[in-house]
Amino acid sequence: MDATYLLNDEAMQRFIVEGYVTLRSGLPRHFHARMFDALETLDERGPHGHNNLLPCVPELRIMLDEPVVAGALTSILGPDYYLHFHRHDHVNFPDSAQPLHKDGDNHSHYAVDGLRRDQVTRYVMLLYYPQDTPMESGPTGIVPRSHYVPRRQVEALRQEHQHHIGKIRRDVKEELGDQIDDPASQLATRQLYEKKEQVLRLERPELFDAMQEADAPWESEKIPLVGDAGTVSIVHFDIVHGRYSANISGHPRHMVKFLFTRNEEPREPSWNHSGASWQIEPAAPEAPAWEYLWNWHKGTPAAPAEIAAPDAVANLHSDDDRLALGAAYTLGSQPTGLPILEETFLSDDVGLRTMAAYGLARSGKAAVPMLMRALDQADASLAVRIIDVLGDIGPRAVSAAKALATWTNHAEPTVRRYALEALGLVISHNAEIDRLCLAALSAGLVDEDAVACRNATFAIARLGKRANASEIVQRVTDNLYHWHHHVRGWSIEALQRFQDAQAMKSALSYLSSARWDEMPKSGDRPPNPTPMRS
């Protein structure tokens, strides 16, 4: 990677704070026009689009591999990052503004309690415009500085709303029976759903009023990502976003979303680092979190904190997410804060224990003995929360590896899912992998639960050649035909990273069979004496 294209300290700190960086592709306008035309032919609701988008428009890879794009991704995710197998073309025409949201966690890390997402940068989204996208085109909107904020009030109301929506969907399915799968019944299905949703609005107006009130501050802070054709924005996976406004341009607007994933926990800065310390708004409520994440990206997560939030003990209990977050990180940086975080983490209050978990992850190695003591007595629900924090701590929690390997055998699928993921994270810096850990990950590859299998495969892919054992390679190869597309996707990555000739041959054989040709008959015509041209 040419260091010219890497971010500098200021740009990297700004990404940590704001949650996004906007770039300009250096490719000519006719390239983006060609991408627009190719995207116009796809169907995002069918097999010719969505996760199959890149095979249908393979030239998009040229944009993804541009030095300016690869440089920013390397700076944020480190070298050897993954292009995730989930992608989506968001077509906006004519359409309207979209409710603000964080993307579903099914493509990244499942949030504990439906709330606690990882804050360190392990996933980002890349948003690409193949056409000029002024305000009139209904650009994507984002809320800067929202990616680390759990939005506890908003999410609690949203979960209550989703509970009712789930019941509506079950009722619709029960009333329509087998007709619900008939394409001819789509209109009837939609009308019945909308009728029941309207009844819910009439029966629970206070819920919808509360949701609107909770969303209002976020709506007021959103900004549009406008730009010319070739504009690329890289955003933290958990940034709050949504379509900013209606498309009134009279032309379709495409925004192609790609996901990228970090391969390894940071060991050193992956951008043009000149030794700068944290510079941006040290008095901001979230500044203790920003400083820690800056050090995490530098590969020095245990570095002493220079920024502390005032009144941290009291503010940990604040309803203000930003105050509580800064307090949690401050307490996590102080030995006297660990008992406070422990007590709060073990409470029944979901919002409070979510904040405490961030503080414990900040504590790093110091929190591991306490977490292990609690894990020894934990039921499945508490075990998931503890294991999740150990995984978030990463290589500093390597002493928990053998215990985590044991938890991968638990009867509860949810426990196995988190244990396999956490195990892969805590051993990720080990030069050699213990046999017990490899055996646990290998068993995960044949777990009856697809998410557990996915997490084992992802962990093995990150380990690469250190996980190259004959049983593992064979099981990963067999999983190329697994029913779950996440398992298939990570299996392909793992086979390419084993640095093993047979594994690579298996991956290429599968990819050759799965190859998509957008013009399978091109050139099928009788030759004549003149040069054959397109």
DOTI-731869 format. One record per residue (C-alpha): residue number from 1; residue in one letter; x, y, z. Coordinates in pm, whole numbers, plus 50000, padded with zeros to 5 digits. Last residue first. Layout:
BEGIN
NUM:A:X:Y:Z
...
//
This chain:
BEGIN
534:S:48204:49429:47046
533:R:48478:49373:46790
532:M:48576:49085:46567
531:P:48850:49198:46328
530:T:48751:49145:45961
529:P:48801:48812:45778
528:N:48486:48657:45924
527:P:48413:48466:46245
526:P:48068:48318:46305
525:R:47894:48457:46613
524:D:47905:48377:46983
523:G:48110:48679:47093
522:S:47893:48753:47396
521:K:47671:48455:47477
520:P:47722:48446:47855
519:M:47687:48825:47900
518:E:47647:48882:48274
517:D:47867:48581:48349
516:W:47833:48450:48706
515:R:48087:48208:48849
514:A:47954:47959:49106
513:S:48138:47666:48946
512:S:48461:47866:48921
511:L:48416:47988:49277
510:Y:48387:47630:49404
509:S:48696:47515:49215
508:L:48886:47826:49326
507:A:48808:47759:49693
506:S:48899:47391:49668
505:K:49228:47473:49491
504:M:49309:47728:49762
503:A:49254:47465:50031
502:Q:49468:47216:49840
501:A:49755:47465:49806
500:D:49751:47581:50168
499:Q:49813:47939:50273
498:F:49514:47896:50507
497:R:49384:48237:50398
496:Q:49205:48144:50076
495:L:49022:47856:50246
494:A:48911:48088:50525
493:E:48766:48345:50287
492:I:48561:48085:50099
491:S:48437:47943:50428
490:W:48340:48292:50546
489:G:48097:48328:50257
488:R:47954:47976:50274
487:V:47889:48010:50647
486:H:47727:48350:50595
485:H:47514:48208:50310
484:H:47352:47951:50538
483:W:47263:47622:50360
482:H:47622:47491:50374
481:Y:47772:47400:50037
480:L:48112:47560:50096
479:N:48080:47400:50439
478:D:48248:47080:50317
477:T:48564:47281:50242
476:V:48559:47430:50592
475:R:48527:47081:50735
474:Q:48816:46952:50525
473:V:49044:47243:50616
472:I:48960:47204:50984
471:E:49032:46830:50986
470:S:49362:46877:50800
469:A:49488:47157:51024
468:N:49560:47509:50899
467:A:49440:47720:51191
466:R:49766:47916:51218
465:K:49751:47957:50838
464:G:49455:48192:50865
463:L:49359:48293:51220
462:R:49102:48542:51090
461:A:48942:48274:50870
460:I:48926:48041:51170
459:A:48736:48298:51377
458:F:48498:48361:51087
457:T:48435:47988:51049
456:A:48367:47944:51419
455:N:48127:48240:51412
454:R:47940:48101:51113
453:C:47909:47756:51269
452:A:47768:47912:51586
451:V:47529:48112:51369
450:A:47423:47798:51178
449:D:47341:47595:51488
448:E:47397:47224:51429
447:D:47766:47276:51504
446:V:47990:47116:51242
445:L:48235:47405:51209
444:G:48208:47469:51582
443:A:48382:47138:51647
442:S:48685:47274:51459
441:L:48678:47590:51671
440:A:48680:47384:51991
439:A:48956:47155:51860
438:L:49167:47457:51764
437:C:49126:47600:52114
436:L:49223:47272:52280
435:R:49520:47234:52046
434:D:49658:47575:52150
433:I:49714:47818:51863
432:E:50062:47940:51776
431:A:50175:48300:51728
430:N:49887:48415:51946
429:H:49750:48756:51846
428:S:49400:48630:51756
427:I:49365:48416:52069
426:V:49119:48654:52242
425:L:48922:48725:51924
424:G:48868:48367:51807
423:L:48757:48260:52153
422:A:48509:48550:52167
421:E:48335:48439:51847
420:L:48321:48076:51953
419:A:48194:48167:52301
418:Y:47932:48406:52166
417:R:47773:48147:51940
416:R:47811:47862:52190
415:V:47621:48060:52453
414:T:47337:48133:52211
413:P:47318:47765:52111
412:E:47251:47658:52473
411:A:47391:47313:52555
410:H:47741:47451:52616
409:N:48032:47300:52425
408:T:48180:47638:52321
407:W:48192:47715:52695
406:T:48494:47485:52732
405:A:48689:47678:52468
404:L:48601:47998:52655
403:A:48764:47856:52968
402:K:49074:47768:52769
401:A:49094:48117:52618
400:A:49040:48322:52936
399:S:49412:48403:52974
398:V:49390:48560:52626
397:A:49187:48849:52767
396:R:49431:49117:52647
395:P:49394:48959:52300
394:G:49032:49080:52270
393:I:48861:49295:52532
392:D:48547:49267:52315
391:G:48568:48890:52334
390:L:48584:48902:52713
389:V:48289:49142:52712
388:D:48078:48901:52504
387:I:48174:48610:52727
386:I:48043:48800:53029
385:R:47712:48889:52865
384:V:47660:48539:52727
383:A:47744:48385:53065
382:L:47483:48603:53232
381:S:47208:48456:53015
380:A:47338:48099:53030
379:D:47367:48088:53410
378:A:47685:48216:53567
377:Q:47875:48082:53869
376:D:48216:48025:53704
375:L:48154:48322:53475
374:A:48145:48562:53771
373:R:48493:48456:53878
372:M:48612:48481:53516
371:L:48475:48833:53481
370:M:48649:48948:53797
369:P:48979:48795:53685
368:V:48944:48951:53336
367:A:48873:49311:53439
366:A:49237:49415:53480
365:K:49323:49275:53136
364:G:49097:49524:52962
363:S:48953:49802:53175
362:R:48803:49953:52857
361:A:48605:49631:52804
360:L:48483:49671:53162
359:G:48374:50029:53091
358:Y:48182:49923:52782
357:A:48012:49651:52988
356:A:47911:49911:53247
355:M:47719:50102:52982
354:T:47523:49792:52881
353:R:47470:49705:53248
352:L:47299:50037:53302
351:G:47063:50008:53005
350:V:46970:49646:53077
349:D:46897:49703:53447
348:D:46915:49358:53606
347:S:47251:49427:53771
346:L:47575:49233:53720
345:F:47730:49507:53508
344:T:47647:49770:53771
343:E:47824:49583:54050
342:E:48126:49509:53831
341:L:48145:49868:53702
340:I:48158:50002:54056
339:P:48418:49743:54157
338:L:48633:49841:53853
337:G:48624:50218:53906
336:T:48887:50227:54180
335:P:49142:50081:53937
334:Q:49076:50371:53695
333:S:49053:50351:53314
332:G:48723:50162:53319
331:L:48573:50431:53540
330:T:48656:50688:53273
329:Y:48517:50468:52996
328:A:48192:50422:53186
327:A:48163:50795:53266
326:G:48210:50890:52902
325:L:47932:50649:52805
324:A:47699:50772:53080
323:L:47741:51134:52971
322:R:47682:51044:52604
321:D:47380:50827:52676
320:D:47205:51093:52886
319:D:46985:50892:53122
318:S:47265:50928:53379
317:H:47357:50631:53598
316:L:47724:50630:53493
315:N:47702:51004:53552
314:A:47709:50965:53929
313:V:48025:50755:53940
312:A:48189:50957:53661
311:D:48145:51297:53823
310:P:48390:51454:53576
309:A:48497:51263:53264
308:A:48865:51175:53244
307:I:49115:51238:52964
306:E:49482:51139:52986
305:A:49407:50767:53003
304:P:49700:50530:53046
303:A:49774:50311:52741
302:A:49620:49964:52770
301:P:49461:49985:52424
300:T:49803:50033:52258
299:G:49757:49888:51907
298:K:49722:50235:51755
297:H:49355:50165:51679
296:W:49300:50083:52045
295:N:49475:50406:52148
294:W:49237:50609:51933
293:L:48946:50402:52067
292:Y:49055:50490:52423
291:E:49078:50861:52340
290:W:48735:50859:52177
289:A:48578:50683:52474
288:P:48724:50934:52723
287:A:48608:51214:52486
286:E:48241:51111:52489
285:P:48127:51392:52721
284:A:48332:51652:52526
283:A:48610:51820:52726
282:P:48891:51669:52517
281:E:48739:51824:52203
280:I:48970:51675:51938
279:Q:49345:51641:51996
278:W:49435:51291:52117
277:S:49810:51245:52101
276:A:50007:51278:51778
275:G:50294:51042:51706
274:S:50313:51102:51333
273:H:50078:50823:51228
272:N:50025:50778:50855
271:W:49762:50503:50886
270:S:49778:50140:51004
269:P:49887:50225:51359
268:E:50027:49919:51541
267:R:49907:49579:51662
266:P:49540:49627:51579
265:E:49298:49332:51613
264:E:49310:49133:51289
263:N:49094:49081:50980
262:R:48874:49390:51003
261:T:48554:49363:50802
260:F:48418:49553:50504
259:L:48055:49594:50402
258:F:47943:49732:50067
257:K:47652:49967:50001
256:V:47565:50088:49653
255:M:47367:50411:49647
254:H:47162:50446:49328
253:R:46937:50742:49252
252:P:46673:50708:48982
251:H:46585:51024:48786
250:G:46301:51275:48816
249:S:46504:51483:49058
248:I:46244:51472:49338
247:N:46410:51193:49537
246:A:46261:51218:49885
245:S:46479:51307:50180
244:Y:46769:51196:50399
243:R:46749:50820:50336
242:G:46862:50668:50663
241:H:47153:50671:50906
240:V:47268:50614:51263
239:I:47630:50496:51255
238:D:47682:50139:51374
237:F:47890:50013:51080
236:H:48128:50308:51101
235:V:48109:50497:50773
234:I:48315:50507:50453
233:S:48176:50751:50198
232:V:48254:50727:49826
231:T:48161:50997:49573
230:G:48214:50871:49219
229:A:47931:51070:49065
228:D:47919:51403:49243
227:G:47828:51447:49607
226:V:47564:51476:49878
225:L:47584:51286:50206
224:P:47297:51466:50382
223:I:47324:51559:50752
222:K:47131:51431:51053
221:E:47132:51628:51380
220:S:46766:51735:51392
219:E:46649:51383:51309
218:W:46848:51253:51604
217:P:46687:51498:51843
216:A:46338:51406:51709
215:D:46370:51027:51735
214:A:46270:51013:52104
213:E:45967:51237:52042
212:Q:45855:51032:51743
211:M:45889:50708:51937
210:A:45696:50853:52232
209:D:45413:50968:52004
208:F:45403:50623:51840
207:L:45379:50451:52177
206:E:45120:50697:52310
205:P:44898:50635:52006
204:R:44863:50265:52102
203:E:44515:50150:51991
202:L:44483:50384:51692
201:R:44837:50317:51576
200:L:44785:49943:51623
199:V:44468:49959:51411
198:Q:44673:50129:51138
197:E:44925:49846:51154
196:K:44643:49595:51113
195:K:44518:49769:50801
194:E:44871:49802:50662
193:Y:44933:49427:50704
192:L:44602:49339:50538
191:Q:44679:49569:50245
190:R:45028:49429:50203
189:T:44910:49069:50204
188:A:44631:49148:49958
187:L:44880:49318:49725
186:Q:45129:49030:49750
185:S:44864:48766:49682
184:A:44961:48701:49319
183:P:45315:48630:49434
182:D:45179:48332:49634
181:D:45377:48279:49955
180:I:45106:48445:50173
179:Q:44839:48230:50006
178:D:44950:47928:50210
177:G:44778:48069:50520
176:L:44627:48413:50470
175:E:44487:48456:50822
174:E:44777:48283:51001
173:K:45043:48472:50805
172:V:44869:48803:50872
171:D:44843:48723:51243
170:R:45212:48628:51261
169:R:45309:48950:51087
168:I:45091:49156:51322
167:K:45245:48983:51625
166:G:45591:49069:51501
165:I:45485:49429:51451
164:H:45371:49446:51815
163:H:45705:49318:51946
162:Q:45880:49545:51697
161:H:45715:49847:51859
160:E:45835:49743:52205
159:Q:46184:49687:52064
158:R:46172:50030:51902
157:L:46072:50194:52228
156:A:46366:50036:52408
155:E:46596:50120:52116
154:V:46505:50489:52118
153:Q:46547:50520:52494
152:R:46881:50338:52498
151:R:47035:50524:52206
150:P:47350:50309:52233
149:V:47580:50600:52135
148:Y:47907:50485:51979
147:H:47798:50535:51617
146:S:47603:50858:51669
145:R:47887:51107:51631
144:P:47761:51222:51290
143:V:47397:51141:51212
142:I:47379:51015:50855
141:G:47161:51091:50553
140:T:47168:50911:50220
139:P:47085:51137:49930
138:G:46736:51210:49799
137:S:46814:51314:49442
136:E:46713:51681:49489
135:M:46980:51720:49757
134:P:47253:51657:49501
133:T:47363:51306:49401
132:D:47562:51295:49078
131:Q:47560:50933:48965
130:P:47753:50614:49055
129:Y:47721:50697:49427
128:Y:47913:50462:49659
127:L:47859:50388:50030
126:L:48124:50180:50210
125:M:48015:50027:50540
124:V:48252:49954:50826
123:Y:48312:49660:51059
122:R:48567:49582:51334
121:T:48607:49936:51460
120:V:48587:49923:51839
119:Q:48239:50005:51964
118:D:48095:49653:51980
117:R:47715:49659:52004
116:R:47528:49642:52331
115:L:47156:49689:52267
114:G:46960:49378:52166
113:D:47043:49245:52513
112:V:47381:49154:52362
111:A:47419:49292:52009
110:Y:47492:49028:51745
109:H:47822:49117:51581
108:S:47828:49190:51207
107:H:47585:49087:50934
106:N:47300:49003:51174
105:D:47351:49336:51351
104:G:47076:49513:51161
103:D:47179:49857:51040
102:K:47136:50149:51279
101:H:46824:50351:51219
100:L:46677:50679:51101
99:P:46337:50654:50937
98:Q:46354:50696:50558
97:A:46272:51009:50358
96:S:46061:50943:50049
95:D:46044:50724:49738
94:P:46077:50839:49375
93:F:46301:50668:49306
92:N:46567:50571:49561
91:V:46762:50259:49470
90:H:46970:50118:49755
89:D:47209:49869:49595
88:H:47307:49609:49856
87:R:47614:49420:49973
86:H:47679:49129:50208
85:F:47979:48907:50121
84:H:48219:49117:50333
83:L:48528:49252:50157
82:Y:48786:49152:50413
81:Y:49078:49352:50557
80:D:49437:49250:50484
79:P:49588:49564:50635
78:G:49416:49758:50912
77:L:49049:49844:50938
76:I:49058:50228:50946
75:S:49385:50308:50771
74:T:49355:50010:50538
73:L:49004:50118:50440
72:A:49124:50474:50370
71:G:49414:50353:50158
70:A:49199:50100:49973
69:V:48960:50378:49870
68:V:49229:50624:49756
67:P:49427:50340:49597
66:E:49128:50220:49391
65:D:49045:49857:49472
64:L:48678:49920:49551
63:M:48638:50121:49231
62:I:48784:49842:49017
61:R:48568:49592:49208
60:L:48262:49769:49069
59:E:48365:49615:48736
58:P:48210:49287:48854
57:V:47853:49411:48800
56:C:47645:49091:48823
55:P:47909:48913:49032
54:L:47915:49222:49256
53:L:47538:49243:49304
52:N:47485:48882:49408
51:N:47435:48988:49772
50:H:47161:49230:49655
49:G:47122:49193:49280
48:H:47020:48942:49015
47:P:46888:48680:49259
46:G:46574:48883:49333
45:R:46462:49178:49543
44:E:46748:49403:49432
43:D:46659:49346:49068
42:L:46941:49456:48840
41:T:46923:49632:48501
40:E:46970:49984:48640
39:L:47289:49874:48813
38:A:47461:49824:48477
37:D:47361:50170:48355
36:F:47486:50334:48676
35:M:47815:50143:48659
34:R:47865:50262:48301
33:A:47799:50621:48409
32:H:48052:50574:48691
31:F:48316:50463:48440
30:H:48222:50744:48199
29:R:48287:50993:48477
28:P:48654:50897:48497
27:L:48797:50708:48796
26:G:48969:50912:49067
25:S:48699:50835:49322
24:R:48637:51113:49572
23:L:48637:51037:49943
22:T:48407:51101:50239
21:V:48502:50994:50592
20:Y:48260:50875:50858
19:G:48205:50811:51229
18:E:48235:51171:51345
17:V:48472:51121:51637
16:I:48674:50816:51527
15:F:48674:50940:51167
14:R:48802:51282:51280
13:Q:49083:51114:51471
12:M:49182:50929:51154
11:A:49168:51243:50943
10:E:49384:51436:51190
9:D:49636:51154:51227
8:N:49683:51109:50852
7:L:49481:50879:50625
6:L:49667:50646:50391
5:Y:49684:50722:50019
4:T:50042:50850:50008
3:A:50150:50547:50213
2:D:50137:50339:49893
1:M:50000:50000:50000
//
